[in-house]
Amino acid sequence: MGCLWLWLCWRSLLLAPVSHALEPRADLGTFERNNWAVLVETSKYWYNYRHAANTLSFYHTVKRLGIPDSQIILMMAEDVPCNARNAKPGTVFNEKQHKLNLYGTEVEVDYRGDEVSVENFLRLLTGRHPPSTPRNKRLLTDASSNIFIFITGHSGEEFIKFQDWEELTSTDIADAFKQMQQQRRYKQIFWVSDTCQAATLQNQFYSPGVLAIGSSGKKENSYSHHIDHEIGVAVIDRFTFHALDKLERLSPSSPETVQSFTSWFNPLQLKAHPELRSDLFDRSPSSTLLTEFLAATGRPRFQKNLLPVSPAKQVATDGWLRRNVSTPSLSSEWITKSPWEATLERGQELLQQLRVQTQLSVDAFRPKEDGRRSENSLPLWAAAFGTLCLTSAVIL
């Protein structure tokens, strides 16, 4: 009987199709956005106050435009708000009037202190985390996701420093983007950097679907905007200050484009020349909305296809039950099942889960540009068969 059960399960595994409803949708339009934001302050210490303000300013912008905290990854040293030299403990401001405490009660920092490292940043992008990594530290994107990445700190030509300890190079970022593209972890990426020689960070990018803008060109610095004498340090950089002036007028339905955002900056005010790189992007920046990356519509997306469910439960063939099975008051507890029936139902449920996981494994490990699965999937099917044998042994 065990062999018969195993044969029936394997035959069902080979013949039963998996619903296409489980496959990721890569054809989502601009009005069905699956947007994520990664906001990184790479520096620490009190005199880098402005970098914390830069990062938190963009954090409040994307939250105001509808992206939830569950889809925002915030990385910052978090040593400014409670620094002993902070005249206003527990606060971060980006202007002298102190109208808005950027470090309020609703700020959720995902990576803090020494967790803000080159290794963790690259692991975040590529999804290569230790198994114990919690959900809030993972970038759970897919082939339909638009990702906005903002990074600020101190840098040089084609590198940026992380907490005055290590460096992240343009090649490191480019290779991480390539892994993301191969893993189908994004649809489009908008990279924005506010740092010295920021445009050189995007020099080595080579993956499709990436737009990038840097606050300054090669051999140029990214300057602070103004000093808050009450606090005693510069509180925001020029690029971020003027970017906010533009973004504060943005709404989820705004027609502002990436090109109009780039043209907004005046090199005389910045004392630098922002540079936009769009050769890897399949559309013109003048037809690409800012809200495709910075906003969420809040519109629900409905599933058109039916999801697979466990098979309908078998009703006992007892004559009395056949006569009364349509009775509304009949309780499911009255229907007793034999051990064999219960085992069969449990096996069918496990088999359905196995079919789904096998299909997802094939799609994940053998992606194709045209969406077709590879014919050379024998090792995966062999692994599935081994799992099925083990499952059958446990059941029987």
C-alpha positions in Angstrom: 0.0 0.0 0.0 2.9 2.4 0.7 4.3 1.8 -2.8 0.9 2.5 -4.3 0.6 5.7 -2.3 4.1 6.9 -3.4 3.3 6.1 -7.1 0.0 8.0 -7.0 1.6 11.1 -5.3 4.5 11.2 -7.8 2.1 10.9 -10.8 0.0 13.8 -9.4 3.2 15.9 -8.9 4.1 15.4 -12.6 0.7 16.0 -14.1 -0.9 18.6 -11.9 -0.1 22.2 -13.0 0.7 25.0 -10.6 -1.5 28.1 -10.8 0.1 31.0 -12.7 -1.3 33.2 -9.9 1.7 32.4 -7.9 4.2 33.7 -10.5 5.5 37.2 -9.9 4.0 39.8 -12.2 6.6 41.8 -14.0 4.2 43.8 -16.2 2.7 46.1 -13.5 1.9 49.5 -14.8 2.8 52.8 -13.1 -0.5 52.9 -11.3 0.1 49.6 -9.6 3.3 50.4 -7.7 5.3 48.0 -5.5 7.7 50.7 -4.3 10.5 50.3 -1.8 13.0 52.9 -0.4 16.5 52.3 0.9 17.9 55.3 2.8 21.5 55.2 4.0 23.5 57.6 6.1 27.1 56.2 5.8 28.8 58.5 8.3 28.7 59.0 12.1 30.0 61.5 14.7 28.4 64.8 15.8 30.0 67.0 13.1 28.2 64.9 10.4 24.8 66.0 11.8 23.7 67.1 8.3 24.0 63.6 6.9 21.5 62.3 9.5 19.2 65.2 8.5 19.6 64.5 4.8 18.6 60.9 5.3 15.6 61.6 7.6 14.4 64.3 5.3 14.0 61.8 2.4 12.5 59.3 4.9 9.7 61.8 5.8 9.2 62.6 2.1 8.6 59.0 1.0 6.4 58.3 4.0 4.3 61.3 3.3 3.8 60.1 -0.3 2.5 56.8 0.9 5.3 54.3 1.2 4.9 52.4 4.5 7.6 51.7 7.0 7.4 48.0 6.1 8.8 49.0 2.7 11.4 51.5 3.9 14.9 50.3 5.0 16.5 53.1 7.1 20.2 52.8 7.8 21.9 55.4 10.1 24.4 55.6 12.9 21.7 57.1 15.1 24.3 58.8 17.3 23.2 62.4 16.7 19.8 62.6 18.5 21.2 61.6 21.9 24.7 63.0 21.5 25.9 64.8 24.6 26.5 68.0 22.5 23.0 68.1 21.2 21.4 71.2 22.7 18.0 69.7 21.9 18.2 66.0 23.0 16.2 63.5 21.0 15.8 65.7 18.0 17.2 66.2 14.5 16.3 69.3 12.5 17.1 70.4 8.9 16.3 74.1 9.3 17.0 76.9 11.9 13.3 77.4 12.8 13.0 73.9 14.3 9.6 73.4 12.8 9.8 69.6 12.4 11.7 67.2 14.6 12.8 64.7 11.9 13.6 62.2 14.7 10.1 61.8 16.0 8.3 58.9 17.6 7.2 57.5 14.2 10.7 57.0 12.8 11.7 53.3 12.5 15.5 52.7 12.1 16.2 49.3 10.7 20.1 49.3 10.8 21.8 51.4 13.5 25.3 52.0 14.8 27.8 49.4 13.6 25.1 47.6 11.7 25.6 50.3 9.0 28.4 48.5 7.2 29.4 47.7 3.6 28.7 44.0 4.2 25.2 44.6 5.5 24.4 47.1 2.7 25.4 44.6 0.0 23.6 41.8 1.8 20.5 43.9 1.9 20.6 44.6 -1.8 21.3 41.0 -2.9 19.1 39.3 -0.3 22.0 37.2 1.0 21.2 37.3 4.7 21.8 34.8 7.6 18.7 32.8 8.3 18.1 34.6 11.6 17.8 38.0 9.9 14.5 39.6 10.9 12.0 40.8 8.3 12.6 44.5 8.9 16.2 44.1 7.8 15.3 42.5 4.5 14.6 44.0 1.1 11.7 41.8 0.1 11.3 43.0 -3.4 10.4 41.1 -6.6 10.3 41.6 -10.4 7.6 44.2 -10.1 9.4 46.4 -7.6 10.6 50.0 -8.1 13.4 50.8 -5.6 14.5 54.3 -4.6 18.0 54.3 -3.0 19.3 57.5 -1.3 22.8 57.5 0.1 24.7 60.4 1.8 28.1 60.7 3.5 31.7 61.3 2.6 33.2 60.0 -0.6 35.9 60.3 -3.2 36.2 59.2 -6.8 34.1 56.0 -7.3 33.9 55.2 -3.6 32.0 56.2 -0.5 33.2 55.8 3.1 31.1 53.9 5.7 31.6 55.4 9.2 35.2 56.4 8.6 36.1 52.7 8.7 35.6 51.0 5.3 34.8 51.9 1.7 32.1 50.9 -0.8 33.2 51.2 -4.4 31.2 51.9 -7.5 32.1 48.4 -8.7 30.7 46.9 -5.5 27.4 48.6 -6.1 27.3 47.8 -9.8 27.9 44.1 -9.1 25.2 44.1 -6.4 22.7 45.6 -8.9 23.6 42.9 -11.4 22.9 40.2 -8.9 19.6 41.8 -8.1 18.7 41.9 -11.8 19.6 38.2 -12.2 17.5 37.3 -9.2 14.6 39.4 -10.5 14.6 41.6 -7.4 13.6 44.8 -9.1 11.9 46.3 -12.1 13.5 49.8 -11.9 16.0 51.5 -9.6 16.4 55.2 -8.9 19.8 55.9 -7.3 20.3 59.3 -5.7 23.6 60.2 -3.9 24.4 63.4 -2.0 28.1 63.4 -1.4 31.4 64.7 -2.8 32.1 63.5 -6.3 28.7 61.7 -6.1 28.3 61.2 -9.9 31.4 59.0 -10.0 29.6 56.4 -7.8 27.4 55.6 -10.8 30.3 55.2 -13.3 30.5 51.4 -13.1 26.8 50.7 -13.2 25.9 48.3 -16.0 22.6 46.6 -15.2 19.4 47.6 -17.1 16.6 49.6 -15.5 18.8 51.8 -13.4 18.5 55.6 -13.2 21.1 57.5 -11.2 21.7 61.1 -10.2 24.7 62.4 -8.2 24.7 65.8 -6.4 28.2 66.7 -7.7 30.5 65.8 -10.5 34.1 64.5 -10.6 36.5 66.7 -8.5 33.5 68.6 -7.1 32.3 68.8 -3.4 28.9 68.6 -2.0 28.5 71.5 0.4 26.4 72.1 3.4 23.6 74.7 3.1 23.6 76.6 6.4 24.6 76.3 10.1 22.2 76.3 13.0 24.1 78.3 15.6 21.9 77.1 18.4 22.9 73.5 17.6 26.4 74.5 16.5 26.7 72.5 13.3 25.5 72.5 9.7 22.1 70.9 9.6 21.6 70.0 5.9 23.5 69.8 2.6 22.7 72.1 -0.4 21.5 69.3 -2.7 19.1 67.8 -0.2 17.8 71.3 0.8 16.9 72.2 -2.7 15.6 68.7 -3.5 13.2 69.1 -0.6 12.0 72.4 -1.9 10.9 70.5 -5.0 9.6 67.4 -3.3 7.5 69.1 -0.7 5.2 70.1 -3.5 4.9 66.5 -4.8 1.8 64.5 -4.4 1.2 60.8 -5.4 -0.5 62.1 -8.6 2.0 64.8 -9.5 3.3 65.0 -13.1 6.8 65.9 -12.2 9.4 63.8 -14.0 13.0 62.8 -13.2 14.2 65.2 -15.9 12.3 68.1 -14.4 13.7 67.2 -10.9 17.3 67.2 -12.3 16.7 70.5 -14.1 15.5 72.1 -10.9 19.0 72.4 -9.4 21.0 75.5 -10.0 24.8 74.8 -10.1 25.5 78.3 -8.8 23.5 77.5 -5.6 25.0 74.1 -5.2 28.5 75.1 -6.2 28.5 71.8 -8.0 26.9 70.2 -11.1 24.5 67.4 -10.5 24.7 64.6 -13.1 22.0 62.3 -14.3 22.8 58.9 -15.9 20.0 57.4 -17.9 21.7 55.2 -20.6 20.7 52.0 -18.7 17.1 53.0 -18.5 14.6 52.0 -21.2 12.7 55.3 -21.1 13.4 58.9 -21.3 13.8 60.7 -18.0 11.4 63.3 -19.3 8.7 60.6 -19.5 9.5 58.9 -16.1 7.5 60.2 -13.2 9.2 60.9 -9.9 6.2 59.2 -8.2 7.1 55.9 -9.9 9.8 55.6 -7.2 8.9 58.0 -4.4 5.2 57.4 -3.9 2.6 54.7 -3.4 -0.9 54.9 -4.8 -2.6 53.0 -2.0 -4.7 51.2 -4.6 -5.4 47.5 -3.9 -4.4 45.0 -6.6 -6.9 42.2 -7.0 -6.0 38.6 -7.9 -7.8 37.5 -11.1 -6.8 33.8 -11.0 -7.8 31.4 -8.4 -5.2 30.3 -5.9 -4.7 26.6 -5.3 -6.4 25.3 -2.2 -6.4 21.9 -0.5 -8.8 19.3 -2.1 -12.4 19.2 -1.0 -12.9 17.0 2.1 -14.3 13.6 1.4 -17.6 12.9 3.0 -18.2 9.5 4.5 -20.3 7.2 2.4 -22.6 6.2 5.2 -26.2 6.1 4.1 -27.4 8.3 6.9 -24.8 11.0 6.1 -25.7 10.9 2.4 -29.3 11.6 3.3 -28.4 14.4 5.7 -25.2 15.9 4.2 -27.1 18.9 2.8 -28.6 19.7 6.2 -27.3 23.1 7.3 -27.1 22.1 10.9 -24.8 19.2 10.2 -21.6 19.7 12.1 -18.2 18.6 10.6 -17.3 17.1 14.0 -20.1 14.5 13.4 -18.3 13.1 10.3 -15.7 10.7 11.6 -12.9 9.7 9.3 -10.8 6.5 9.3 -7.1 6.8 9.9 -6.5 6.1 6.2 -8.8 8.9 5.1 -7.1 11.4 7.5 -3.7 10.3 6.3 -4.7 10.6 2.6 -6.0 14.2 3.2 -2.9 15.2 5.0 -0.8 13.7 2.2 -2.7 15.6 -0.5 -2.2 18.9 1.3 1.5 18.3 1.7 1.7 17.2 -2.0 0.1 20.5 -3.1 2.6 22.5 -1.0 5.4 20.4 -2.6 4.2 21.1 -6.1 4.1 24.9 -5.4 7.5 24.9 -3.8 9.0 22.9 -6.6 7.6 25.3 -9.2 8.9 28.3 -7.4 12.3 26.7 -7.0 12.6 26.0 -10.7 11.6 29.7 -11.5 14.0 31.0 -8.9 17.1 29.0 -9.8 16.7 28.9 -13.6 15.3 32.3 -14.6 14.9 33.2 -18.3 14.7 36.5 -19.9 11.6 35.5 -21.9 10.0 33.9 -18.8 10.2 30.3 -19.9 11.6 27.6 -17.6 14.7 25.7 -18.5 14.2 22.1 -19.7 17.3 21.0 -17.8 15.6 20.8 -14.4 16.4 17.2 -13.6 18.4 18.0 -10.4 15.5 19.9 -9.0 12.9 17.3 -9.8 15.3 14.7 -8.3 15.4 16.8 -5.1 11.6 17.1 -5.2 11.3 13.3 -5.5 13.6 12.7 -2.6 11.5 15.2 -0.5 8.3 13.3 -1.6 9.8 10.0 -0.5 10.7 11.4 2.9 7.2 13.0 3.3 5.5 9.7 2.3 7.7 7.8 4.9 6.7 10.2 7.6 3.0 9.9 6.7 2.9 6.2 6.4 
